[in-house]
Amino acid sequence: MKLFYMTDVADLIVSEGFGPSDRAGFATPTARGGYVSDRPVGMAEGALGDQMLEVLFPDTLDLTDYELTGDGRLWGGREWCVPTPVLNSHASVRQLDGDEADEAWLRSWLTPLT
């Protein structure tokens, strides 16, 4: 499964992994993981930066328990709060360059929300 994570510390995450919830890149100090989504999220929707990471999980990994649901979200995509140990042990993470990020944004606008 390909998901996205927006941050202002992409280099740090790529080199060292996702850190504890009190480290930069998490939405709240009480978050128990990283907020990943099926499409890029802008800063107006709560992203903490404009650097885009692609987060790849094996298709065999079940993320159902981490999916966020409800009406409180500002955008219509799917979102998960995945615990840091799961992110670091199961996800492959890379920063998308400018052209790749632009393409991801474009695809997100052209793909109907589910």
C-alpha positions in Angstrom: 0.0 0.0 0.0 1.4 3.4 -1.0 0.6 6.2 1.4 2.0 9.7 1.9 3.4 11.7 4.9 3.9 15.4 4.8 6.6 16.9 7.0 9.3 19.5 7.4 11.9 17.0 8.5 12.0 14.6 5.6 15.8 14.1 5.6 15.7 13.2 9.3 12.9 10.7 8.9 14.5 9.1 5.9 17.9 8.7 7.6 16.8 7.9 11.1 13.2 6.7 10.9 10.2 8.1 12.6 10.9 9.1 16.1 9.0 9.4 19.3 5.8 11.4 19.3 7.4 14.4 20.9 9.8 14.8 18.0 9.2 17.2 15.1 6.9 15.8 12.4 4.0 14.7 14.5 0.8 16.6 14.7 0.4 16.5 18.5 2.7 15.6 21.4 0.2 12.9 22.3 0.2 11.2 18.9 1.1 7.6 19.1 2.4 7.4 15.5 2.6 9.1 12.2 -0.4 10.4 10.2 -0.2 8.8 6.8 -2.8 9.2 4.0 -3.8 7.9 0.7 -3.2 11.2 -0.9 -1.0 14.2 -0.1 -2.4 16.6 2.6 -1.8 20.3 2.4 -0.9 22.5 5.3 -4.5 23.9 5.3 -5.6 20.4 6.1 -3.2 19.9 9.0 0.1 18.9 7.4 3.2 20.0 9.3 5.3 20.7 6.3 5.6 20.7 2.5 8.1 17.9 2.1 6.4 14.7 0.8 7.4 11.2 1.8 6.2 8.1 0.1 5.5 5.4 2.7 5.2 1.9 1.3 3.7 -0.9 3.3 3.6 -4.6 2.3 0.2 -5.6 1.0 0.1 -8.3 3.6 0.2 -5.8 6.5 -3.3 -5.0 7.9 -3.6 -1.3 8.8 -7.3 -1.5 9.6 -6.9 -0.8 13.3 -5.1 2.4 12.6 -7.5 4.0 10.1 -9.1 7.2 11.2 -12.8 7.6 10.5 -15.4 10.2 11.3 -16.6 13.6 10.2 -14.0 15.7 11.9 -11.5 15.5 9.0 -11.1 18.6 6.7 -10.6 16.6 3.6 -12.1 13.5 2.0 -9.2 11.1 1.7 -8.4 8.1 3.9 -6.0 8.6 6.8 -4.2 6.3 9.4 -2.3 7.0 12.6 0.3 4.2 12.4 2.4 3.6 15.5 6.0 4.5 15.2 7.3 0.9 15.7 5.1 -0.3 12.9 6.2 2.5 10.6 9.9 1.9 11.3 9.7 -1.9 11.1 7.3 -2.4 8.1 7.4 0.7 5.9 9.8 1.7 3.2 10.1 5.5 3.2 11.6 7.9 0.6 11.3 11.6 -0.1 9.7 12.5 -3.4 11.5 15.0 -5.6 9.7 18.0 -7.0 8.4 16.4 -10.1 7.2 13.2 -8.3 5.5 15.3 -5.6 3.8 17.4 -8.3 2.6 14.2 -10.0 1.2 12.9 -6.7 -0.7 16.2 -6.1 -2.1 16.0 -9.6 -3.2 12.4 -9.2 -4.8 13.2 -5.9 -6.9 16.0 -7.6 -7.9 13.8 -10.5 -8.8 10.6 -8.5 -12.3 10.4 -7.1 -12.4 10.2 -3.3 -13.5 6.9 -1.8 
